[in-house]
Amino acid sequence: MDEFFSIGRITNKAIVIFATLFATVIASQAVNLGVYDFNRTFLRSNTQAVEHVYISWAKYESGTVSNAMTQAESRNRWLLLSLEPWVDFSISSTGSTLFADIASGKYDLTIFAVCKDIIAAHHPLFVRWGHEMELSSNFGRYPWAGTDAAAYVRAYRRVVTLMKANLPMSTAYFVWSPAGNINCNAYYPGDDVVDYTGCSLYSWSAYDVPRSYDGSFKAFFDPKYARLQIHGKPVMVCELGVEKGDNQAAWFAAARAAFPNYPRLVLVVYFNAKDSVSWWPYGPIPDWSIAPSIFHL
């Protein structure tokens, strides 16, 4: 198994047969690491199997995804593409019509442009569309979050079905990635359009302790994992963060020791950046930045 999907060693052979290895990945309990490297401190790290990027599809420019894939491949990593459905006001008149416009085909040309880029890169990738969709109080982050679950499902199915129809087999693997909250499964779009399930997990003692949260990986991940694993898919932590003012090394060592407790967990991706918003009114903005010497196996 390690020959095909191990940390920092995703080979050409993997590209050909990866689609047949889901069950083997689960059985092996091998957990790979990845990084969203906004701080660009992991560029020389060889312990990351996946490189995570966030790309908006609003006013999408040709070459954006293929360039990101090329950069990831140059570091011997697969790309995890969080394709963010920000409202394109040249297509949608208001944000309230976003899901309906997607489901009716108004964003199809954008989807085709992304598919063209993926094909041009000649390398498989993970596609995570419309993440954290179940958050009803989301600090104003995402226009696609906390709205109509049924409308989200229709939009998700339109996007993924169209991408599947326009991409060669074994090119894109689709990640349905809520935050992992108690209401997330209302947004599950169906087994036929999901290859992996994912979630987000952040720990910050300044936020957790006043709310009587344990703050450990296990405490946060146990309920999220229980909600995701019922779908029978491999599971990813697509966003992981520990505030840099906390003891990141001890926290991650405990998390790493817990990984074998989750037989479907195959990938943990760190968010190496400062957050974009505060977590409470007038509060500080947390910083999840981490050193490669801490986040490794």
C-alpha angles and dihedrals in degrees: 000000000000090000090067108035113015132132111294093349109092103152136196088253088061090057091061100046106023093106091065095051104071093101092045092051090053094046093048094055086215111160118201127198131228138174143214095212107194088148091053093223095126097057093111097035114117096190097079119093095182136042116206124209134175115218126178118219093207108116088352116206120215114250097029097111096035090053091051091049092050091051092050093048090051086062092046092251136127117236122246102199116199097198103199118207098214112171112270103208091199085068107026120047092207137008091246091071096050099107094040091050091050093048092048092054102255092129095045094106089055090051090049090052091053090048091051090054093049091051091049091056094059093212134100122247144176117254119205109186125188098355127195089020096156097063108116095181103040105155088250093293105133132024090205094058129093098012133104113338094201092050091049091052092051091050094045092050091050092052098045096040090052093047092049090051093050102041129073115256115275093020104106129031114197122224120199101202122181121168084258097245125155093268097047099105091063084073097050106129100200140282094266093064099039126075097165135017121217144179143188126247128185129173125196120161093207088061100032103047098056088051093048093245118156091223096205125126091245095050093050098038101044095074093038092051091048090055094047104040093062088078092064094233130125110269130227133189094219095183124030125170138170116187109251092231089065126074096275095174095056092041094052093043089057091046092051091051089054097051095092089060089072109062094186095050109110107156139030117190122195124218101222100189145073115275119254099228140032118257096226134022111293090353127135122274111249120236116214096182113143138181119246088234088067101040103059141096 
